[in-house]
């Protein structure tokens, strides 16, 4: 690609063997002190992203999806408490980075695309200004070379002619164009990892399809790891390689996109999938499936089952022979779903497991 | 009374937009000669990108905006000959964002009761009972009568908005993106509720949405709008199997099917 040759080499990273695992997070928990006590927003989750891979995090609002992404970027609110055993970017431990080191990583090796592009672009600077700043801050590229790069990148994300847009302010652009500018800005420093938090939720369906196609294409070109946060299962099916389903601060099911859609094994995932109207699958006007109740409050020491009150009347139990115990921690149990090594489900308590699966004693013996 | 509930003929609405200081005004045609017929019990979905005039059309049908040209008849009567109170009894809106459409200082009970007060209902002693019946109808527990909107979840707030729209038993309900601010699990509950209420109360819906899966599930008829004009209108099945206009085809192409095998458009 002509574009890459223009950039000076990123020395620190490209020396030595390039790891395939871009991001590795182990046992991340986030607690936030609130009026009623401690809010356990994220409870002991682990995730990893390979180079060129898309990991989708799905779940209802209030499940801790966005906090997880902020924790990875170290952008949590000041009073939030982050505990994590391991957090590495390209095998480099970023856990003990100082604020200054972290700000060299953010925007440079890790990019972030937010939901509402209007609030993440500065309204009082032109597109050109904001994009040039990124380059001078992280790459020390200024002047005409920087401008050429910016124009190239804008054309790469489909803003043509780019020169005309350079001197415009964010409010003069449409929502789709703004999101394209955000993506171009994120890609300017060729990050290793991009975290996209509901990047298409505020856009029209036709624009959404364009942006998703663009992101997927650019991801292949640049070979970056992508964490995509969404609640739209249609989007997930179309762009994900792997999926992590979050519920009440925990990852309840994870696996390849085919594992999740062909063989959803956690009752919560099954519930989510039954909620969406699928043309051709459910007759018009027929009732859709639903998950009763709402996400429990996670303030204070959580006792009992996170799913209590959310079991529908018609929930079906599955065969316990289809899963086998993979690991146990003090709070939760992880099971492997048979047929796939990477397809995992987690239950918050025994009660939850018993309600989801029938264990036939004769089969086990 | 005829079965034609909404009859729009050549409805046009212009907005005059400032181009800047001393530059004069520019005319933006938000709705351009749109004609629609909706029969009793039907659900007409209006789809199109943002800024194509869907919401302006809804506001005209609610009597909140006056069209610059064209006529609208509700239940056979021209809309400008119906008094405001009668109009409110006939047609009611449900808006997109239940977080901003409810007054945060009022209790749930008084929010739902307000239409009765506005209409000058004769029997104030019956109001509480009617509110509770309507709350029951939309699946809100009666203990919420004295609670405030901030104590409710998004789905419950949307139920309050639906209860408020239905307490005077309107004939037409205009739903402007009723579920796009909600989670999928809540969306399915609200869609199920709207479908139940339609048959129970003999309602006619006009559903504005950009979620085509929802449109496919709910609507009997679909009108596609593009830059203020209605470019296509047909039965739902026909529209989804044989789209005519190029824009409709683009729209249908952008549906993301939640099945990685048939979908995988971007893999």
Interface residues (C-beta under 8 A of the other chain):
Chain A: X60 X61 X175 X204 X205 X206 X207 X208 X209 X212 X213 X216 X217 X231 X232 X233 X234 X235 X236 X237 X238 X239 X240 X257 X258 X261 X262 X271 X272 X273 X274 X275 X276 X277 X278 X279 X282 X284 X285 X287 X288 X289 X290 X291 X294
Chain B: X49 X50 X153 X154 X155 X183 X184 X185 X187 X188 X189 X191 X192 X195 X196 X210 X211 X212 X213 X214 X216 X217 X218 X220 X236 X240 X250 X251 X253 X254 X255 X256 X257 X258 X259 X260 X261 X263 X264 X265 X266 X267
